[in-house]
Amino acid sequence: MTSTDSTGTRFSNGLARKTCGLSVAIALAFGASAVAHAGDVETHHVRETVHSNLAQQVGSLPAAKLMSLDVVLPLRDKAGLDAFVADVTNPNSLNYQNYLTPQQFTAQFGPTQNDYDTVVQYLQRYGFTVTGGSRDGMDIQVIGPVSAVEAAFNVTMRTYRHPTENRTFYSPDREPTTSLAIPLWHISGLDNYSIPKPLYVKKSDYAAAHGISPDQVVSHATTGSGPSASFLGSDMRAAYYGGTALNGKGQNLGLLEYYGTDLADLNTYYKNVKQTNKVPVTLLSTDGTSTACVASSGCDDTEQTLDMTQALGMAPGLASLVMYVGSTDTAIISKMTTHSPLPTTIGCSWGWTPADPTTLDPYFEKMAAQGQTFFAASGDSSTWSASNEAWPADDAYVISVGGTDLTTTKAAGPWKSETAWVDGGGGISPDSIAIPSWQKIAGVINTSNKGSTKYRNGPDVSANANFTFYVCADQTTCTANNYGGTSFAAPMWAGFVALINQQRVADGKKRVGSFNATVYPENESGGKLTTTYTTDFHDITSGTSGSYSAVKGYDLVTGWGSPKAGLITTLANSP
């Protein structure tokens, strides 16, 4: 049932923090990169608190301390890739859905072999040991002492008092540069300012934050088929799909994780609910990070296990489910864009704050070129702001998944009603990401939903996130109706799109790929909601989260809403 390819240890003391269209207008909406010069690193690495001296310096990293870095090379032809993605996601283009393989992508847009070898040699010359990465992945993973980091990238590694958390963090004192004759894109691992957080919520923590008792937290856990009427992953399949013909057969689903798991918890879940998982699960280390996670060592696998149960519940016949585990975002995403079999639908239930919100865009754009669909949980802190994790859900290349409060007609029964979940993340991009072309379609942003016509709005879609789930984790007693969050919704959607891809492949068509570029024009045309929209989505029109309320059509709490089985038919029948 399972396999694990690595049980190595983490190389760094903290997690790296530089970190799921219809025409060429897409490329313009996303913006063009600045001209790079030799020796430049094209993305930012230093936080504003360091730049502005708001973070108190407390020391320096020891020269002999080992650091793990992921050095990313830039795209060879960014403008060409922008144009290709615009075409491959445009139903009116002759190139529509003519996706590239990872090798074809490298040949057209990735670094040249000479550039890649040159960077490898440069790093080795400064004393780094190459531990991973690939030209197809556009990255080189290395280990070396702080002294090598400082010499190779012309920085001094300082430690600072974190301005909002009770800890210190490390960071370079300036933007890195090199003596290379070619630019680099990014160097992951140079700081640990922002530590990724799983986007689930424990009911007791929610109650304490709102000054109420846990018993006062409203939960519609009355119709689930799990213990105490809690919802199982299979209940979400019954509510949103309701059929039996499709199960994700032939599809490969990936989950982005910062920690591994103990698969005993997944097995306990299935044993307790009297179900059987038939999907092979692989734990894949992307950078040497351990794929093990046991409570006795202080590791919590709640997020990782619930991600699997929701994805597998929606698509119980997948060809494979791979958990991509790593300590840096670029290492994880790089592997997701090169691994064979390629994960064609992906769920991410983690949030963090990048120093540069463009860091992952080459990989997200690569996913669009390769027909991969990336879902990211929108968060559980209500309205997006600079102080809560919206990233990567506010990136223009990913599908942002918000939260709802679902009621079904009976245990393992169909959808009955749904409102917005009070803590679901959404709003206007706090990273000031430009509004993508598909959100510029007339009628999508209006006075009712109060969205921005300048910046990216989120979420795009939503699904159940209330405290209604059955969860097994940490090799201890399983819980019912104690956890909620958009963490549950993102892998659900990844599983749902696996059903769509299964049907499309059976019909001799290509995978959905760029989901938003297809769905937005299907739902809104000529400034009006289409009849297709009401067939494909549960339009959530009641409930409020923070500054925004659910309204008719698209809104900044639930996006377009939750899926109906009709969406499978519509997207299966589309070109």
C-alpha positions, 0 to 999 in steps of 0.5 A, a space after each residue: 500500500 505504501 512506500 517511502 523513498 527517504 528517511 533522512 534528516 532536515 539539513 536546516 534549522 528552520 524552514 526557508 521562507 521565500 516562498 495551490 487566460 484567454 489570450 496574451 493578456 494573461 501574460 500582461 496581467 501577470 507582468 514581465 520580469 525586469 531585465 537581469 544582469 550578470 551577478 544578480 539574483 532576480 528575486 528579493 531575499 531580505 525582509 522589510 524589517 531587516 532593510 528598515 532596521 526594525 528587527 533588532 540584530 542580536 548576533 551572527 550565524 557561526 561560520 562553521 554552521 551548515 546551511 541547506 540551500 536550494 539555488 534556482 536558475 531563471 527561465 531562459 525565455 520568460 516572454 516566450 513562456 508567457 505567450 505559450 501559457 496564454 495560448 495553451 490555456 486559450 480555448 480559441 488557440 490552435 495550441 490549446 491544451 497541447 501541454 509540454 512534458 518536463 523535458 520539453 519544457 526544459 528544452 524550450 524554457 529551462 536553463 541551458 546545460 552550460 548555464 546549469 553546469 556553470 552554476 554547479 561549478 561555481 557553488 562547488 568552488 566555494 565549498 558547497 556539496 551538491 545534494 540534489 536538484 536537476 536541470 529539469 527542476 531548474 534548481 541545485 540543492 547544496 549544503 555548505 557552511 555559513 562561511 561559504 554562503 557569505 563568500 559565494 553570495 556576498 552577504 553576512 548572515 545575521 540573527 535578529 529578534 522577530 518583530 511579532 513572534 517570540 523567537 530569533 530568525 536568521 537572514 542575510 544583511 543584504 540582497 545576495 549577488 554573485 560573481 557569475 556571468 549569468 543571473 540566478 532566480 532565487 536562493 531558498 534557505 537564506 532565512 527563516 523569518 516565516 515558518 509555514 503553518 498548516 491551515 487547519 483550526 482546532 475548535 478549542 483554539 478557535 473558541 479561546 480566540 473568540 472568548 467562548 466555550 468550545 460547546 458554543 462553536 456552531 457545528 453542523 455535524 449532524 449528518 456525517 457517517 463517521 463517529 459522532 456524526 462527523 464527516 468522512 472524506 467519502 461524505 464529501 464525495 457523496 455531497 459534491 459528486 454523488 455518483 459512482 462512475 468516476 473515482 480518479 482512475 489513472 490520475 496521479 495526485 500530489 500533496 505539498 507538505 512541510 513534514 512527513 507522516 506516520 501512515 499508521 494514522 491513515 490506516 487507523 482512520 480507514 480501520 475505524 470507519 470500516 473502509 479500505 484504501 486501495 490507492 498506493 501512497 508514496 512519501 517522497 522527500 524532495 530535499 533530504 527532509 525526513 518523511 517520518 513524523 511521530 508524536 514521540 519526537 514532537 512531530 504533528 501529522 494532523 495536516 498531512 493525514 487529513 490531506 490524504 483522507 480528503 483527497 482519497 475520499 473524493 477520488 478513491 481510485 487514484 493511480 497514485 497519491 504522492 506526498 511531496 515532503 520538503 523544507 524549502 518551497 522551491 525544492 518541493 515545487 521543483 520536484 512536483 514539476 518533474 516527478 514521474 508520474 507527474 502529479 496532474 492535480 495538486 493540493 496545498 494546505 500550508 500558508 506562509 509569507 514570502 519575501 518576494 511573492 514572485 518566487 514560485 511563479 516560474 514553477 506555477 507557470 511551468 505547471 500551467 504549461 504542463 497541464 497541472 492544476 494547483 489548489 491552495 487553501 485560502 486560510 482560516 483567519 478571515 479577511 486576507 491582510 499582511 498579518 495573516 497567511 494568504 500566500 500562496 493562495 493569492 498567487 495569480 497562477 493557483 486556484 484559491 480554495 475558501 471555506 463553507 459550512 455544509 449540511 447534507 440530507 443524511 449520513 453519506 447523503 447528498 448536499 442539502 444547504 451551505 453557507 459561508 464559513 465564518 473564518 474562511 480566508 479571502 479578500 484582495 491580495 495583500 501581496 499586491 498581485 495584479 488582477 489576472 485576465 480571467 477576473 477582469 471578465 465583465 461582471 466578475 468583480 462588482 459592487 456587490 462583492 466589493 472586489 478589486 479591479 486592480 489586484 488579485 481577488 480570492 478565493 476562486 472556489 470553496 468547500 466544507 471547512 467547518 468543525 465537522 470532520 473525523 481526524 486521526 493523527 499523532 498515533 493517538 485517539 482519533 477525534 470527531 468534529 474537533 478540526 476544521 479549516 480550508 486545509 480540508 477543502 483544498 485536497 477535496 478540490 484536488 480530488 474532484 478535478 481528478 474525477 474530471 481529468 479521468 472523464 476527459 482522458 476517457 473521452 480522448 481529451 487532455 487534462 483540465 490544466 488551467 482551471 481558472 482560465 476555463 471556469 471563469 468564462 464558463 460562469 460569467 459572460 457578457 456581464 451576466 451569470 450563465 445558466 452553466 454556472 447554476 448547473 456546475 456550482 452551489 452558489 453560496 449566497 449567505 454568510 459573512 467572513 470578516 470584511 466580506 459577505 457571500 453574495 450571488 455569483 462570485 464573492 470574496 468569501 466562497 469564490 464561485 462556491 462549491 462543486 456540483 456533479 454538473 461541473 464534471 460534465 461541463 468540463 468533460 464536454 469542453 474543448 
